[in-house]
Amino acid sequence: MPEAPEPAKMVWALPHDVLRGPRGTLYVGGAVDAELLLVERDDIVIGARHFTAYPDGFGFVLHIWLSEPEYDLFELTDTLAHNPRRRGKQDRKHVYMGVELPDGTAVRGSYDGMHIDEPRLELYHHWVLDEHYQGELVARVAAPESGSVTLVLDWAARGIVEARASIDAGLLYNAARHARPLFAVADRP
């Protein structure tokens, strides 16, 4: 496989641009120029932006904009990273996010009873300001070389069932090849 070309410069935009990777190494991720729109209605718009790829995963920022403020939006989005219900069972009230890979692998937020090594979504930082939610999510699974990576969002209380948007997996795979370690870290067991 040919060596990935060196990036012209590193652009630091978001906290998830740096991620702890295999054996504790800190990586600056490779940027992907992509924006996905999952929902666009008069009362709600949901999109994903700022994709960044690493050797063992990829991150993105999920945005939810509401036409009217939702007083408990912060609590409603807690399930993006962890669903305390057994085997990840969903309720109608909360927002649920998943990532589907070309081979059929489904990556979701962790849930009670999940094995620690399973592919999962992690929430690094999120905030809510009246009618706007922003959350930085990282899928802890290496991007495939080809096919489509699909984001899937459910929020039954808002009438959203399996809203989908896809990104070319090759974009993520190639960007991961541009990820660079920040520091030399001794191998850890």
N, C-alpha and C positions, 0 to 999 in steps of 0.2 A: 504494500500500500504506500503511495507517495506521501512524503512529509507534508503536513499542513503548512501553508505559507504563514510567516509571522504577521500578526496584525500590525497595521500601520501605527496605531496608538491604542491605549486602553482608555475607555470612556467610563468614568465612575458616575453612575446615575442613581442607583438604588441600593439599599442595604443588602439585598439578596444577590448583588453582583459578586459578592465574596461568599463562598460556601465551604464548609468543612467536608472534605471528600474522603476517599479511601485512606485508611491508616492515619487519620487525623490531619492530613495535609489541607491547608487552606488554598482554595483556588479562586482566581478571578475568572468568571465565566465568559464564554463567547457570546456576543450579542446577536440576536436575530431580529431583523426588521420585519415585524409582522403585527397585525392587529386583527383580532377576531371579534365578531359581533354575534352574541348568543341570542339576545332578545332585544327587539326594538318595537315598543308599543307606545301609545300615548301616555301611559302611566309609569312605565319602567323601561330602562335601557341597561343591558348587562353586556360587558365586553371584557376581553383579555388583551393586555398589552405588555410591552417590555419583556419579551421572552429572552431568557439567558440559559445557556447550556453548559453542563459540566461533565466530567467523565462518568459520574454515576447518577446523573439526573438532570432535570431542567426546571427552571422556574418561570413564573409569569405573575403579573399583577392583575387581579380580578377587580373590576369596578362594577358597582351597582348604583345606578342613579334612579331615584324615585321622584315622581311629580309632587308628592306630599310626604312630609317627614314621617318616619316610622319610629315610634318612641322606643321600641326594643330591638332595633336592627342589629345592634352589637350582639345581643343574646341569640337572635335568630340565625346568625352566621357562625356561631361557635361550632356547629356541626361540620363546617368545611374541613376542619383538621381532625376532630375527634367526635365520634358518635358513641355515647355511652350505652346505647341499646345493644343487646346481645346480637352478635353476628351482623351488626350494622343496620338493623331494621330501621326503616325511615318512618317518620310521622309526617303529617301534612303541614305542620307549622313551620318547621325549620328549612333552611337552604342546604342543599346537598350538591357536592361537586364530585365529578369523577373524570378520569382520563382513560380513554380506550386506545390500546396499541393495535397495530395492524394484525398481530397474531391472535387477537381476541383477549389479551390480558386486560383486566379492569383494575385500575389503580384508584383507590378511594382513601378518604381520611381514615385514620386508625379507629378501631372499635374494641370494646371489651372482649377479650378472648383472642385477639389477633396476635399472630406470631411476630416477634420483633424483626425478623428478617424479610417479611413479606413486603412487596412493593407498596408504597403508601404515599399519600399527600401529607405534607407538613406545612403548617402555617407559621411563617416567620415573624410577621408583624401585620397588624391590621388596626384600622381606626374607622370611626364613624363620625360624620359631621352632619347633623340633621338628616338630609335626604341622600347623602352620598356615603357609600361604603367603599373602602379600598383595602384589599388584603393581598399580601405577598405569599404565594403558594409555591412549594417545590415538590415536584413528583420525584420520589426516590427510586428511579428506575432509569437505566441508560436508554437513550433515544435509539430507536432502530434505524438502520441505514436507509430504508425506503418505505413507501406506503404513506398512510396518513395517521397522524395522532389527533384524536378527537376529544375535545372537551365536552362534557355532558353535565348539564345543570338541571336540578329539579327543585321546584318550590311550589308545591301543590296548593298552598294557601293563596298564592297569586295566580293560579291557573297555569303554571309552567311545568310541563312534564317532558323530560328528556330534550330540552333545548340543546342543540348541537352546533358546533363549529369546528372545522378541521384545519390543521396546519401540516404542511409537507414535512414528514419525518426527516427527510434528507437535510432540510435546513437546520434542524436541531442537531442532527448527527454531525454535520460539518462544523457547526458553531462549537460543539463540544471539543472538537479537535483543536480549536483555538484557545481553550481554557488553559491557563498557566498557573503553576504553583506560585504563591506569594513568597514563601520561605522554604528553604530546605528543612524538612522535618525527618528526624531519624525514624526508621521503621518501628512501628509499635506492634506488639503482639496482637 
